[in-house]
Amino acid sequence: MPSLTVIKPGMLTTIQDLGRWGLQSRGVPVAGPMDEYSHRLANRLAGNAETAAALEITLMGPELQFDAPVICVVAGATFGLAVGDTPLPMHTPFEVSPGVRLRVGTRSAGARATLAVRGGIEAEQIFGSAATSLISRMGPLGGRALKAGDILPLGHVATSGAAAARGYPLPLPSGGARLRVIPGPHAEMFTPGAFEVLYGSRFTITPNSNRIGYRLEGPPLLHRGSADILSDATAIGSLQVPASGQPIMLMADRQTTGGYPKIATVITADLPVAGQLAPGDWVEFTACTRQAALDALKNRRARLEGR
């Protein structure tokens, strides 16, 4: 079975597939990619199923070496790529020969990229998924990020075959993003002025942010009364608001339940853009109807399929 060896792991590189859906009621976190669109796109361009396990790269890329010829694709945040001394483009399949190192270098836009290898990564599955959940230490490699010396087995496929699928890259944010939201399940727990602040202010992603959630800093969102609720399910993109009034945008490694009211939820079509943000970036929110959210999701899927 072919494999890759991690020479340098990068800042935070993890194995991800699309996550452990359907088990939150049992306390099992979902995990999965922060930018699901680019994960799907990288796999499509590599000739894999969109669900295949791949590497999620955060802010600083890894250096890898393979023991057999492989086809790779990198999608999402813009990194400088090179195989040996040869620079390579993003969002285009390329071959890596045995013993030659693939370097994911300087980042120039976005925060996270997916590196897919044709055939996928043959990682241990827990509850039907190979996603790495850092918060619960669940997934391949004991639920941790890659480190130097790790050897990852790959699916065995020929380096040539059918033409790769089409698809358009995700438009990357530049310093921040405007995200569309629909009212959350606890909207009635906030003052009318809280929504004026939410839709009329700019928030900053603080350094105390990670795959669990983005802690945002800006004008406080005021509650009508208590900031506590009985814990209930947490959806990705939920904007939880604790007593401080400073919202927390829940992301891929979010907890399964939470005890703060949720004022709004980022629409699914905009979650990949949110996943490309980093500490120091700004966020603005704009109101969206459910129909507009569905239309946006259909348009996003059409771009993924190259339509």
N, C-alpha and C positions, 0 to 999 in steps of 0.2 A: 504494500500500500504506500503511495507517495506521501510525503510529509513536508511540512515547513518547520524551520528552526528559527526561533526568535533571537536575533543578534542584539538588538536594542528594542525595548518594548514601547518607547514613546511615553508621553505623559500619562495617558489612561487609555489603553487599548483593551477591549473586551470582546469575547465571542458573544454574538447576538443572533437570534432568529426573531420571528415576529412576536414571541412571548407566550406566557401561560395564561391564555384567556379562559374564563369560565370557572375559575377556582378561587376568586376573591372571597366568596362567602365562606370558604374554608380557611381563610387566612393566608392563602398563597399569593404572593405578589406577582404582577404580570411581567415586569421587566420588559426586555425588547429594545429596539433602537430608539434613540431620541428623535431621529429623522427617519420615519418609516418610509417615506417616499424614496429617498436616496438608497435605502437598503433594498427596496424592491427593484429600483432601477438598476443598481449595480448587478444584482442577480440576473435580471432580464438580459442585460447586455453581455453578461458572461455565459449565457446559455443555460442558466439554472432555473429551477422553480423559484418564485419570489420568496418562498418560505425558507429557503436554504440558509444554513448558518454561515455567517460571514464575520469579518472583524469590523468593529466600530472604533474609529480613531478620533481622539479628542485633542485638539489644540496643537499637539506636537506628535509627529508621526513616527512609526517604528522603522526598523531595518530588519529585513527578513531574507532567508536563504532557503531554497527548495532543493530537494534531492532528485527531482524528475522534472521534465518540461511541463509547464503549467500555463494556462491562460488566465489573466487577471483583469479586473476592471476596478477603478476607483471612482466613486461618485459622491457628490455632496460638496462639502467645503473644498475650496481650491487649495491644493498643496502642490509643491514642486515634486514631480515624480522622476525617478531615474532608475534604469536597470544597468548596473555597472556605471559607465560614463555616458550612457545614452539617455537624454531627456525624453519624456513620454507625455502624451496628452491625457487629460481627464476624460472620463465618460467614453472611452474607446478601448476595446479589448487589445491586450498586448501579451506577448509571450515572454516568459522568463525561463532561461536555460538552467539546467542543474549547476549548482555551485556559484552562480552569479547572484549578487545581492540586489534586492529591490529596496530602494530607499524612498521613504515618504518624507519629503523635506519641509521647506519653509511654507507656512500657511499665509495666504494673502486675502482670503475672504471666507466667511462662515466660521463655524466652530468644530463641526464633526463631519467625517467622511466615512463611507463604507467601502471596505476592500473585499471584493468577492473573488473567489477562485473557482474556475469551472469545475464542477463536481461537488462543490461545497466543502465545508469543514466537517469531518466526522467526529463530532463532539458528543460526550455523554448527554443523554436526555433524562431530565427529571420532570415528572408529570407531563410527559409528552413534548418537552421543549428543551432546546439547548441554550436558551437565553441565560445570560449571567445577571443575577440579582445581587448587587453589591451589598444592599441593606440587609439581606437575609443570608448572605453567603451561600446562595443556592445556584447551581449550574456547573458548567465545566470548570475544571481546575479548582474545585472547592469553592466556587463562586467568587473568585478573585480576578483581578486584571492580569494581563500577561506580564511575565518577567523574563529577563534574559535567560536563555537556555531551555525554555519551554519548547517541546516538539509536538506539533499538532498534526494528526493524520488527516489526509485529504481523500475525498471521493476519487475513485480511479476512472478517468475518462480520457479519450484521445484529445490531443491538442487541436485537432482540426475537426470540422463537422459542419452542421447547418449554419447558415448566416445568423448572426446575432439579432435579437429583437431590437426594434426601434424604441425611442423614448426621449423626451426632452428633459434636460437638467432642471433641477429646482432653482428658481430665481433666488439668489442669496441676499440676505439683508446686509445693509452697509451701516454699521454703527448702531443699528436698532431696527425696530419693525413696528408697524401698526397691525394689530391682531383683532380679528372680528370675534365678538362674543355674543352669546345668548344669555338671558337671565338665568341665574342659578336656582337651585331648589329652595334656597333660604332667602330669596330676594326680599321677602316681607320683613325680615329682621333688620333691614338697613333703612336709614332715613332717605327721603327723596334726594336730599343734598349729596348723599353718598354716590348716587348714580351720576349726578352732575360732575362730581370730582372724578369718578372712574372714567367717564367719556371725555372729560375736558382737560386731563392732566397727563404729564409725562412722568413715567416711573423709571427708576434705574435698577438694573440687576446687581445686587450686592455681591461682594466676594464670598459671602457665606451661602453660596448656592451650589447645587450639584445635580446629579441625575434624579434625586428624590424630588427636588423642587427648586424653583427660583424664588428667593426672597427679594421682594421689591421694596424700593424706598421712594416715597413721594408723599403727597398730602394724604392724611389719614382718611379712611373710609369709615364713617361713624355708624355704629349700631343703634337701633331704637332702644335696646335694653341690654340684656346679658350677651356676652360674646361666646357663651358656651351652649352646646347642644349635646344630646345623646349621640354617641358616635354612630356614623352611618357610612355607607360606601363612598369611596373616592374615585372619581373618574379622572383620567388624564386631561389636563387642561383646566381643571377646576381652580378657581380663585378663592382659596380659603382666606378668611380674615380674622385673625386673633384679636384680643382686646386692644392691642397697640394700634389697630387700624391699618397696619402695613400688610398688604396682601402677599400671599404665597401661591405661586403658580405651580401646581402639582405636575410632575413629569413622569418619565418612564419607570423609575424605581420608587414611585410613591408607595406609601403605606396602604394597606387594604381598606382601612377605615380611619375616620378623623372626627375630632370633636369640636371643630370650629365651623361656623356657618359659611356657606359658599355663595358669594354674591353673583357670580357669573361663571361661564365655562367657555373656553376658547374653542371655536368650531374645528371640526376634524381636519378640514382642508388647510387650516393655518397652523396646525400642530408641527408639521415639518419645518416651517419657517421658525417657529419658536425654538425648535431643537437646534437651530443653527446660531442661536444667540449665546453670548458669553458674558461673564461678569464685566460690568462697566458699560454694557450696551443699554440703550433705552428701549422702553416699551410704551406704546400708546394703545388704547382700546377703543373700539368703535362698535356700536350696537348693530346686531344682525338678526334678521328673522330666521325662523327655522327653514322656510322655503329657500331663502337665499343661501343658507348653509348647505342644504342638499344640492342646490345648483352648483355651488362652488366645489363641492366634493366630486360631482360628476365631471366638471371641467378639469379638476386635478387628475382624475383617473384617465381622462382622454389624453392629457399631456404625457402621462406615464406610458401610455400605449402608443405614443407618437402620432396622435390624431389631432 
